[in-house]
Amino acid sequence: MSTTPHLSPIGSRSWRTVLVGTPVGWIVTLALAGLGIYLFATHTGHILTALPYLLLLVCPLMHLFMHGGHGHHHGRHE
C-alpha cells in the first residue's frame, strides 16, 4: 500500500481548491476586501440598515453552499 497522497486532476477538484493559493485567488480576495472596505466607508448607514436582512439571508446561503461536504452522497458508494 502506497503512502503517497493521490493527486487528482484539476477537473475533479472543486473551484475552491484550484483558486486558493494562486495569483488569481489573491487578486479576487484583495478585490473583494477592497470593495468591502469601500462600501463600509462610504455607505455605512445603508449597511447598518440592511444588516438584519443580510443576517437572515446568510442562513439559507449557508445551507446551500456549506452542506456539500458532509458526506451525504445519497446512495453513491466510493
C-alpha positions as CSV (number, residue, x, y, z in Angstrom):
1,M,0.0,0.0,0.0
2,S,1.4,3.4,-1.0
3,T,1.7,6.2,1.5
4,T,1.8,9.0,-1.1
5,P,-1.3,11.1,-1.5
6,H,-3.4,10.6,-4.6
7,L,-3.2,13.7,-6.8
8,S,-6.4,14.1,-8.7
9,P,-6.5,16.1,-12.0
10,I,-7.9,19.7,-11.9
11,G,-11.2,18.6,-13.5
12,S,-12.1,16.6,-10.4
13,R,-11.2,19.2,-7.8
14,S,-13.6,21.9,-6.7
15,W,-13.1,25.5,-7.7
16,R,-12.1,26.4,-4.2
17,T,-9.0,24.1,-4.1
18,V,-7.9,25.3,-7.6
19,L,-8.3,29.0,-6.7
20,V,-6.7,29.0,-3.2
21,G,-3.1,29.9,-3.3
22,T,-3.0,31.0,-6.9
23,P,-2.3,34.6,-8.1
24,V,-5.9,34.8,-9.4
25,G,-7.1,33.8,-6.0
26,W,-5.1,36.5,-4.3
27,I,-6.4,39.1,-6.8
28,V,-10.0,38.1,-6.2
29,T,-9.5,38.1,-2.4
30,L,-7.9,41.5,-2.4
31,A,-10.5,43.0,-4.8
32,L,-13.4,41.7,-2.6
33,A,-11.7,43.0,0.5
34,G,-11.1,46.4,-1.1
35,L,-14.7,46.5,-2.2
36,G,-15.9,45.7,1.3
37,I,-13.8,48.4,2.8
38,Y,-15.0,50.9,0.2
39,L,-18.7,50.0,0.8
40,F,-18.3,50.2,4.5
41,A,-16.5,53.5,4.4
42,T,-18.9,55.2,2.0
43,H,-22.3,53.5,2.8
44,T,-22.1,52.7,6.5
45,G,-25.7,53.9,7.1
46,H,-27.1,51.7,4.3
47,I,-25.1,48.7,5.5
48,L,-26.3,49.1,9.1
49,T,-29.9,49.4,7.9
50,A,-29.6,46.3,5.8
51,L,-27.7,44.2,8.4
52,P,-30.7,42.4,9.9
53,Y,-31.9,41.3,6.4
54,L,-28.3,40.3,5.5
55,L,-28.1,38.1,8.6
56,L,-31.4,36.4,7.7
57,L,-30.0,35.9,4.1
58,V,-26.9,34.2,5.5
59,C,-28.8,31.2,6.9
60,P,-30.2,29.8,3.6
61,L,-27.0,30.6,1.8
62,M,-25.0,28.7,4.4
63,H,-27.3,25.7,3.9
64,L,-26.9,25.8,0.1
65,F,-23.1,26.3,0.0
66,M,-21.7,24.7,3.2
67,H,-23.5,21.4,3.5
68,G,-21.9,20.0,0.4
69,G,-19.0,18.4,2.4
70,H,-20.9,16.4,4.9
71,G,-20.7,13.1,3.1
72,H,-24.4,12.9,2.1
73,H,-23.9,11.1,-1.2
74,H,-27.4,9.6,-1.4
75,G,-26.5,6.1,-2.3
76,R,-23.3,6.6,-4.1
77,H,-20.6,4.3,-2.9
78,E,-16.9,5.3,-3.4
